[in-house]
Amino acid sequence: MIWTGTLKRVDLGAGAWMLETGDGEKLTLFGDVPAELKGRKVEVTGREIRDGASFVMAGPMVEVARVRALG
């Protein structure tokens, strides 16, 4: 699947990467996320993880295959 939105860093516990989509949905991202894209609009390609829970307790979880800056 592909999602677009703003890449954010949550400094809770060990920290986590999140994607906030245009409609306000927040996705917790797992995998390789380029830190230099923090705060930028990006396209994330990956798969939604349906089992388990993240410690940041936010939205669906996504196993990241690729993150690409937009614009």
Phi, psi and omega in degrees: 000163179231132177235150173235149179168196181260130181278127182231154176247128178257122182266060179247124183062234179283352181094158180205153175264139178226153174243123176257114183281169180299334180265012175089359178290140178245125181248134175273127185256136176237137179120199183284114177235119181292117183300331182292349179266003179306130178085354182263159173282129185224166171245126180248127174252133181179197178230142179286134178261120184266336181260143177101180180214145177267155181286346177272354174052046181229121170050186177296156177258143182232127172275114188281130172258325182201144173234130183227131178291143175251139176073000000 
